[in-house]
Structures are given as structure tokens and as C-alpha cells.
């Protein structure tokens, strides 16, 4: 059978992940430390594992609500309020997903359609470009530079915007460069985003791994950006729960 006639053109244009191929090779080797995927070098804290074990022992193995358990959504929104002073309604503005990648996929599919353009600063997580293609949109790459600590500048952003641009993916703290955007950096690009009425997908999965005494700043906290930002986060990096598959998607309600 000629599967090229059966598969959609968009899925055939997606290249296999080089990082995953490298991970598979290293995973079969002894005494090798893999630096391929974003995985912390510590185990899931015992109190988290203990809670998971207790849940299984209690027989809580049934379907969950599509949105996620009410109690979990409440705690996620409390975290955002406590840490970043961002207010979300747990009943309507928080979604629990099977990992951060599903949250990214959901957000892209909801925000763009065929013919739209999605701005993607690179280097960045390999997932953004293929998910954009599978949503029928066109990825537009913005190449960030080491000389600028891999930050996205307003000039770089402005240069790539067209009348087809609908979404900016903001991958900070950045995987793989470790680059961050500080408040003044975010304020500068926020002016460009508001000027062109764009939406932002802010992937903040590494927010808790911000060092050197710096505090992560969410672009959703910048004036005028809460209503146009979808924040992606999860538990994988901060709690070493990469195999647990839990992500979160706080976003403004469409109501």
C-alpha cells in the first residue's frame, strides 16, 4: 500500500524529532547521561509520589473530568495568584492536560487556521513548528542570537509580522538555550504585540528553574497582555514529573 496517498500532506511534511531519536539511542546505553530531553536530575519529591500511591490504593483510576479535577484547577489558579499575581477563574479559565505538549497543541489549534502565520523564536522546543504545520498554519522563524542572550527583541518581532500573523509563541525560559526575558524585555515586545493585535502562547514550563536570584516574569502580567495570552505550564520540570504527564493551560475565558 502506498501510504503517501493516504496520509495528509501536512503530516507528511513533519520531520521526525532529532532529539527523540538521540534520546532513544542513549536510553539503550549504560553509564551515559542524556542531555537530549528536558529532564531534571532529581526524582519526583516523595510527598508527590506518596500522594500518587495513595490515590491508586484508593482506587481512583477512573476517567477524570475533561477540564481536570476541580480541586486541582483551584490549586493551579492559587499558584498563579500567589507567585505571579495573575487571577484566573478555576471553573472557566484553567485546563489540565496530558502534559504541556498537549496544551500547546490545543492552544495552537484553537487560535490559528489555514493561511495564518505563527511566529516562533528559535532555538526553541522542537514541538512548536510541527504542531503549527499540523494546524494548517505557516511557521515563521525568528532567529535569536547568542549576543543578545537569545532574547526576542521588538525589532526582530516587528520585522516578521505580516497581515497573516495571528500568534506569537514565546518560549521563555528557553529550551535549549536557557535564555530568559526580564520585565523590561517583555514590556518592549508587548507594545508590538498590542499594536498588531496578536495573541501570545507563553510556554512557561521552565518558569521554576530560573536562577541567579531572578524571578520569572509572565508576559500575562504585563499591562494589557492578560487578555491576549495563553499561559502553558506543568509539573514536569519543577517537580521532575516528566513521566506523569500533567500540564496546565490557564487562559482567559471566552465568556
C-alpha distance (Angstrom), angle and dihedral (degrees) to the residues before:
residue distance angle dihedral
X1 . . .
X2 3.78 . .
X3 3.80 101.8 .
X4 3.80 91.9 -176.4
X5 3.80 85.7 74.2
X6 3.80 91.9 51.6
X7 3.80 102.1 44.3
X8 3.79 121.3 77.3
X9 3.82 117.8 -106.0
X10 3.80 90.9 -120.9
X11 3.81 94.3 57.3
X12 3.82 91.8 44.3
X13 3.79 89.8 55.4
X14 3.82 92.0 57.9
X15 3.81 112.3 99.4
X16 3.83 121.3 -141.6
X17 3.80 114.5 -100.4
X18 3.80 111.7 -96.4
X19 3.80 90.0 -160.2
X20 3.80 91.7 56.5
X21 3.80 92.0 47.4
X22 3.80 89.5 52.7
X23 3.82 90.4 46.4
X24 3.82 91.4 53.0
X25 3.81 91.3 51.6
X26 3.82 94.9 47.1
X27 3.81 91.6 44.8
X28 3.82 89.3 65.6
X29 3.82 93.2 52.8
X30 3.79 127.9 86.0
X31 3.81 124.3 -133.0
X32 3.79 94.0 15.4
X33 3.79 125.2 125.0
X34 3.80 111.3 -143.7
X35 3.78 116.3 -141.2
X36 3.80 92.9 173.4
X37 3.81 104.8 95.8
X38 3.80 127.8 39.2
X39 3.77 98.9 -98.3
X40 3.83 125.4 148.2
X41 3.81 118.4 -126.5
X42 3.81 94.7 -126.8
X43 3.79 134.1 71.4
X44 3.77 126.0 -104.6
X45 3.84 104.8 -82.4
X46 3.78 112.2 -94.3
X47 3.81 95.8 -119.4
X48 3.83 88.9 58.1
X49 3.80 92.9 48.2
X50 3.80 89.8 46.2
X51 3.80 91.1 53.9
X52 3.79 89.8 50.4
X53 3.80 91.9 50.2
X54 3.80 91.4 48.4
X55 3.80 90.1 51.0
X56 3.81 91.5 53.2
X57 3.79 92.1 45.9
X58 3.81 89.0 52.5
X59 3.81 89.1 55.6
X60 3.80 95.9 -113.4
X61 3.79 93.8 153.4
X62 3.81 100.9 119.9
X63 3.80 131.8 107.4
X64 3.78 115.8 -63.5
X65 3.83 124.4 -141.6
X66 3.80 111.2 -84.1
X67 3.79 90.0 -117.6
X68 3.82 93.2 47.5
X69 3.78 129.8 -104.0
X70 3.80 113.5 -44.5
X71 3.81 92.0 -127.2
X72 3.80 92.4 53.3
X73 3.81 93.4 48.1
X74 3.80 88.7 50.4
X75 3.81 92.5 52.7
X76 3.81 92.1 46.5
X77 3.80 92.0 53.4
X78 3.82 90.4 45.4
X79 3.80 88.5 54.7
X80 3.80 92.2 52.9
X81 3.78 91.3 48.7
X82 3.79 93.3 47.2
X83 3.80 97.5 43.1
X84 3.81 104.7 32.1
X85 3.81 104.7 13.2
X86 3.81 89.7 -118.5
X87 3.80 116.9 145.9
X88 3.80 121.2 -147.3
X89 3.79 129.9 167.1
X90 3.84 106.1 -120.3
X91 3.81 91.1 -150.2
X92 3.81 97.7 52.8
X93 3.81 110.2 10.4
X94 3.81 105.1 50.0
X95 3.80 130.0 70.6
X96 3.82 126.5 -175.2
X97 3.81 113.7 -147.9
X98 3.79 139.8 -175.7
X99 3.80 92.8 -94.2
X100 3.78 132.1 -36.8
X101 3.81 93.2 -78.7
X102 3.80 91.2 63.7
X103 3.80 89.2 50.2
X104 3.81 89.9 52.3
X105 3.81 91.0 48.6
X106 3.81 92.4 48.2
X107 3.79 92.5 49.2
X108 3.80 95.3 48.2
X109 3.81 92.7 47.9
X110 3.80 90.8 50.1
X111 3.80 95.8 47.9
X112 3.81 106.4 41.0
X113 3.77 139.0 43.2
X114 3.79 137.8 -172.7
X115 3.79 112.0 -50.3
X116 3.80 95.2 23.0
X117 3.81 122.2 119.7
X118 3.80 126.2 -132.1
X119 3.81 120.2 -159.0
X120 3.82 113.8 -138.5
X121 3.83 121.8 -176.5
X122 3.80 111.1 -146.3
X123 3.01 147.5 -117.5
X124 3.80 86.3 53.5
X125 3.80 145.2 123.3
X126 3.82 110.0 -40.4
X127 3.81 92.7 -131.2
X128 3.82 100.0 72.9
X129 3.79 99.0 70.5
X130 3.84 99.4 48.5
X131 3.81 92.0 43.5
X132 3.80 89.1 53.2
X133 3.79 90.8 50.6
X134 3.81 92.4 48.0
X135 3.81 88.9 52.6
X136 3.80 87.8 57.7
X137 3.80 95.0 -111.3
X138 3.80 129.7 119.3
X139 3.82 120.6 -110.1
X140 3.81 114.0 -136.4
X141 3.79 111.8 -162.7
X142 3.80 122.8 -142.0
X143 3.79 109.2 -164.3
X144 3.81 110.6 -144.6
X145 3.79 120.4 -157.9
X146 3.80 135.2 -129.4
X147 3.80 89.0 -135.6
X148 3.81 88.0 66.5
X149 3.83 94.2 42.0
X150 3.84 87.8 -105.0
X151 3.81 91.8 -71.9
X152 3.78 120.5 152.0
X153 3.80 110.5 -117.9
X154 3.83 126.5 -153.5
X155 3.81 89.0 -121.2
X156 3.83 92.4 55.7
X157 3.79 90.4 46.8
X158 3.81 95.2 48.1
X159 3.79 91.7 49.2
X160 3.83 93.2 59.3
X161 3.82 100.0 43.6
X162 3.80 117.5 108.1
X163 3.80 134.0 167.4
X164 3.83 86.7 -89.8
X165 3.81 95.5 56.6
X166 3.81 112.3 114.8
X167 3.80 107.6 154.8
X168 3.80 140.6 32.7
X169 3.79 118.0 -158.3
X170 3.79 108.7 -149.0
X171 3.83 109.4 -163.9
X172 3.81 104.0 -172.3
X173 2.98 132.7 174.8
X174 3.78 77.9 39.5
X175 3.78 130.4 -128.3
X176 3.03 116.6 -128.0
X177 3.82 103.6 7.8
X178 3.82 99.6 47.1
X179 3.80 89.1 -133.4
X180 3.81 118.8 154.2
X181 3.78 136.0 -162.1
X182 3.79 115.5 -133.6
X183 3.80 123.9 -153.3
X184 3.80 95.4 -92.3
X185 3.83 90.1 50.1
X186 3.80 91.3 51.5
X187 3.79 93.0 45.8
X188 3.80 90.1 54.9
X189 3.80 96.0 51.9
X190 3.82 91.6 40.0
X191 3.80 88.6 66.7
X192 3.81 90.0 56.7
X193 3.81 92.1 45.5
X194 3.80 92.7 51.7
X195 3.81 92.2 44.2
X196 3.82 90.8 57.8
X197 3.83 95.6 35.5
X198 3.82 94.5 -123.2
X199 3.80 130.5 164.3
X200 3.80 120.5 -128.4
X201 3.79 130.2 -144.8
X202 3.81 103.1 -159.3
X203 3.81 110.6 -164.0
X204 3.81 103.3 -159.2
X205 3.81 98.8 163.7
X206 3.84 89.9 128.4
X207 3.80 95.1 46.5
X208 3.81 94.0 114.9
X209 3.80 91.5 52.3
X210 3.80 94.2 69.7
X211 3.80 112.5 129.9
X212 3.81 144.7 -177.2
X213 3.79 91.3 63.7
X214 3.79 92.9 -64.5
X215 3.82 122.6 138.4
X216 3.79 118.3 -139.0
X217 3.80 112.6 -115.8
X218 3.82 119.5 -153.5
X219 3.78 115.0 -143.3
X220 3.82 86.3 -137.2
X221 3.82 86.8 72.1
X222 3.82 92.5 59.3
X223 3.81 114.7 101.3
X224 3.80 111.0 -86.0
X225 3.81 94.9 7.0
X226 3.82 104.6 92.0
X227 3.79 92.9 79.1
X228 3.82 94.2 49.0
X229 3.83 99.7 42.0
X230 3.80 130.2 89.9
X231 3.81 108.0 -162.8
X232 3.80 117.9 -150.2
X233 3.79 118.7 -162.1
X234 3.78 140.1 141.7
X235 3.76 147.8 167.1
X236 3.81 101.4 -94.6
X237 3.78 100.7 93.3
X238 3.80 103.8 28.8
X239 3.82 95.1 46.3
X240 3.83 100.3 25.6
X241 3.81 90.1 -115.4
X242 3.82 98.5 139.9
X243 3.81 91.9 136.9
X244 3.80 94.8 46.4
X245 3.82 94.3 70.3
X246 3.78 103.7 -143.1
X247 3.77 123.9 148.8
X248 3.77 135.5 161.7
X249 3.76 135.3 -145.2
X250 3.81 114.2 -165.8
X251 3.77 108.1 -175.7
X252 3.76 142.2 154.6
X253 3.78 113.4 -82.2
X254 3.79 117.8 -113.0
X255 3.78 90.1 -136.4
